[in-house]
Amino acid sequence: MSVKNQLIKERLPEHVAIIMDGNGRWAKKRGNSRVFGHRSGVKAVRAVLEAAGELEIGYITLYAFSTENWKRPKLEVDALMALLVSTITSETKTFMKNNVRLSVIGCIDTLPKEVKRKLVECIEKTSQNSGLTLNLAISYSARWEITDAVKKIAEQVKNNELDVDAIDAETISNNLTTANIPDPELMIRTSGELRISNFLLWQLAYAELYFCDTLWPDFQKEDFYEALMDFQSRERRFGKTSEQLKK
């Protein structure tokens, strides 16, 4: 019996964030280039989105390309950008068919013009869709995001639009790129690495973290269900005691 049938719908996370790690190692094991691994990873994205849609999960955020990834060899970066364009182009029709809305977080002004154009086109075309929101973190890092939010808040104070004493956690959240998205309740990282790599540092404050050894191209629906089942086994206390939760 699939793990899916054991999941409790009322206890599913509204937002799942995923670090899609292991494409390069997966390709290397097969004697292929890292780019081959990235291409193969697209299948895993489709599987997860399909599973999330079936379960009516509201948001999936995928860490697609970090600000640090610009330091990778130019050949790999160029191939990743080309893959991004081709994937968005080919998947837009599927997004429309499945009522998926695309959004993006990150410094997209640093992206090649064609990549940015395709992203904006897809975002606009899917903007009225009301099902799953696919949130791509591209040219993104949490430290960049938090720094950018601090600058915005400082500018508001400078322009007398905000009093310093009024700044609180909500102020910061409202100035992040995820201002209109609920914080992730579950973060999944594949490939066996045990870190969050500058990903949604503010938003993951109370998220449950799930790490698995599966390399991203091998991550399929059952793997996703396993992560959700593990999430449902956790006791989420938010600073309270177990006894308080039982009252």
N, C-alpha and C positions, 0 to 999 in steps of 0.2 A: 504493500500500500504506500502510495506517495505521501511524503511528509506534508504535502499541501493539504491533504484531507484531515490532518491532525491540528492544523492551525486554527486558532480562535479568532474569528474575524474582528470581534470587538477589541482585541488587544494587539492589532497590527499597528506598526508605526505609521504615522502620516507622512513622514519624510525619511528617506534612506539616502545616505551619502556613501559613495563608493570610490576607493582608490584602486584603480584598475592596474595592478602591478603584475609584472612577469612576462610581458610580451617578448622582450628581448631574450630572456633565458629560455622561453618556450621555443623560439626560433632556433637558437643556438643548439639546443638538444637535437634538433632535426637537421642540423647542418645548413641552415638558411640564414639570411640576413635578418637583422632586427626589424627592418621594414616589413618583412614577411610576417613577423609576429604581430606587428601593429595591425596589418590588414586582417589577419585571422581573428584578432580581438574584437572586430566589428560584430562577428557572429554572436559573441558573448553579450554584447550590448543589446542586440536584438532579443536574445533570450530573456534577459533581465527585464527589459521594457515590456515584453509580452506578459511575463509572469506578474509584474507589478500592475499592469493594466487589468489583468484578470482578477487580481485581488483588490482592485480599486484603491491602491495606494496613491496618495495625492501627488507626491514629489519624489523624484530621483535626481540627485546631483552627482554627476560624474566628473572626477578630476581628470580632465583630458590632456591638459598641457600647462605646466607650471612656468612661472617666470624664470626659474632656474633651468628649465629645459632648453631655453635659448642657447645655453652654453654647450649643448651637444653638437656633434659633428654636423656641418652644414648639410651634407648629403641626407642625413637622417631627418633633420629639421625640415628641409625642403620636401622630403617624401611625406612627412607627417602633415604638412600643410596641404599638399596635393590630395592626400587621403581624406582630409577633413572636408575639402571642397567637393570631392566626388561623392563622399558619403552623404553629406547634407543634400546634395542635388538628387541623389537616388532615393533618399529616404523621405523627402518632403511629401511625396504622394502618400506614403504609408502613414506619416503623421496625420495627414488630413483624414485618411480613411479610418484611423483608430482614435481620432479626437485628441491627439497629443499636442500639447502646446510647448514650443521651444523657447527657452530663455537662456541668457548667457551672463556669467559673472566673470570679471577679469578686466585687464587693461586692453580692450580690443583695438584700441588705436595703434597698438604696436604690431598688429597682425598685418600680413600682406593685404593689399587692397582687394584682391579677388576673394580672399577668404572672408574678410569683413563684409563685403558686398553680399556674398552668398548667405552668411549668417543673418544679416539684417533682413534680407528677402524672406528667409524661412521664418524668422521671428514675426515679421509682419503678416505673412500668409497664415500662420497658425495662431495668431493672437486671439482669435475669437473661439478657439477650441476650449472645451470645458472639462476635458478628462485629465489624464496624467500630465503633469508638467515635468518636462525633461530639462533640467538645469545644467548646462555645460560650464565647467570652470576651465576657461581657456586664457592663457597668459595671466594666470592667477597665482597669487600667493597670499596667505593670511596676513603676513607682515606688511605687504604692499597695501592690502585692503584696510587694515587698521590705521596705518600711517595716513592713507588717503582720507579716512573718516576723521582723524584728528585735525587734519588741515581744513576740512569742511566746517567742523565745529569751531575751530579757531577763527575762521573767516566770519562765521555767524556772530561770534562774540565781538570781533573787531567792528562789525557793522551795526552793533547794538541790537541785533535780532535775537540774541540769546544771552541770558545772565549766567555768569560762571557758576553761581550757586545752584542754578537750575539743572546743571549737567548731571545726569545719572546714567545708569546702565541702559535705560530705554533710549536715551539720547544717542548713545553710541550705536546701539542696534539699528536705530532709524537712519543712521548715516553710513551703514555698511551696504555693500552691493546686494545683500540678501534682505534688505529692509521689508520687502513685501512677501517674504517666504518664511514659514515657520522653521524654527531650528530643527536640525536632524535629531531624531530619537535614536537612530542606529547608524553607526559608521562601519562599513565593511572594508577590509583591506585583504587582497589576495596575495599569494606568492610566499607567505611565511615571514615577511618583514614585519617587525613589531614597532612601528612608529607612525606618526600621522603626517610627517613631511610638510609642515607649513600649510596645512589644509584646514580651513574653517576653524581656526584656533578659538575664536570667540564663540562661535555657534555650537561647537562640540562640548561646551562646558559640562553638560549633563547627559550627553549621548552615551549609549552603551556601545562599547568597542568590540568588534568581532574580527578576529584574525584567522585566516585559514591558509593552508599550504598550497592550495590549488593555484596554478598559474592562470592568469586571466583568460587566455584563449580557451581553456578547458572548463571555465566556470559556466555552468548551465543552470537551468531552472531548479533542479533538485538542490544544487549548492545554495541557491538563493533561499529556497524554502528552509534549508537547514539553518541558515543564518537567522531567519525570522523565528524559527522554533527556539533557537538559543536565546534570542531576544525575549521571547515570551516566558522563558524560564527564569529570567532575572527579576530580582526584587528592586524596584526603582523607588528609592527612599527620599531623594532630594533633600538630604540633610536630616530627615526625621529618623526615628528608630522603627524597628519592625513592629514593636508593640503599638506605636502611634498609628501605623497604617491599618492595623486590625480593628481600631475603634470605629 
